Amino acid sequence: PSLEERVAPIREKDPKSSIGYLYREEGIRPRFGQIAGAPIIAPTQFLARSGSKVSLVDLNGRLGVRKDFASEIARFVLELEALLCLERGNCPVPRIMNVDWDTHSITLTFVPGHVIRELLAAAGANIRDRDLREPFSRTRLRERVRVGLQFVPKIMSDKQVAQIAAGLAAIHSAGFALEDVKFGNIILEANSGEPVFIDLERALPINGLPRRLADHLKEIDLRKFRDRKSVV
């Protein structure tokens, strides 16, 4: 009943107005003029995201982020389920503003702040795929992780690292494994500096799994965090 009560107000066609497009959570290409206080990507620098199209929208006077899944219904359902359940667990994730069931899109609260990966890159860590000219290899990946680790203390306090760990623990307690723990999917909120986990389309519900399997999936998340593989 409590879940139905939460879903009822958002089970309607999305009355949104698009005001810009997001570039991998790093910046916005506005449709009209400038957006005060937001990182702007010039049209010549903008590259469309692979997968879901993400737009900045005005939803009844409130700023939101709309993810369009189109025909990828499985990803739409997975992210929607994760967001609803993690919201009930008061986990550090965006809140749902609207769901358009006809177009398979979800509109989330806009989180002002900085993606941790971009903070690392700005500090000098050479960790973004688009900044590299070498072909991918696991050896180069491990080297990127090793070098990137040196920059973590420059952009995050011990308290913020502990908050990320606590947020991940809360998500596990709420019955989900993220499967995609990386600093490209964590925003440090502008005012509080607290972490918010985004892009949950790979999150898996684990409460119905055998305990050993659920513990294994949680351990994979924790290992990625401990090893700082999340810097890439």
Stockholm file with secondary structure:
# STOCKHOLM 1.0

chainA/1-232         PSLEERVAPIREKDPKSSIGYLYREEGIRPRFGQIAGAPIIAPTQFLARSGSKVSLVDLNGRLGVRKDFASEIARFVLELEALLCLERGNCPVPRIMNVDWDTHSITLTFVPGHVIRELLAAAGANIRDRDLREPFSRTRLRERVRVGLQFVPKIMSDKQVAQIAAGLAAIHSAGFALEDVKFGNIILEANSGEPVFIDLERALPINGLPRRLADHLKEIDLRKFRDRKSVV
#=GR chainA/1-232 SS CHHHHHHGGGBSCCCEEEEEEEETTTEEEESSSCCTTSCBCCTTTCCCCSSSEEEEEEETTEEEEEEECTTCHHHHHHHHHHHHHHHHTTCSSCCEEEEETTTTEEEEECCCEEEHHHHHHHHTCCCCGGGCCSCCCHHHHHHHHHHHHTTHHHHCCHHHHHHHHHHHHHHHHTTEECSCCCGGGEEEETTTCCEEECCCTTCEECTTSCHHHHHHHHHHHHHHHHTTGGGC
#=GC SS_cons         CHHHHHHGGGBSCCCEEEEEEEETTTEEEESSSCCTTSCBCCTTTCCCCSSSEEEEEEETTEEEEEEECTTCHHHHHHHHHHHHHHHHTTCSSCCEEEEETTTTEEEEECCCEEEHHHHHHHHTCCCCGGGCCSCCCHHHHHHHHHHHHTTHHHHCCHHHHHHHHHHHHHHHHTTEECSCCCGGGEEEETTTCCEEECCCTTCEECTTSCHHHHHHHHHHHHHHHHTTGGGC
//
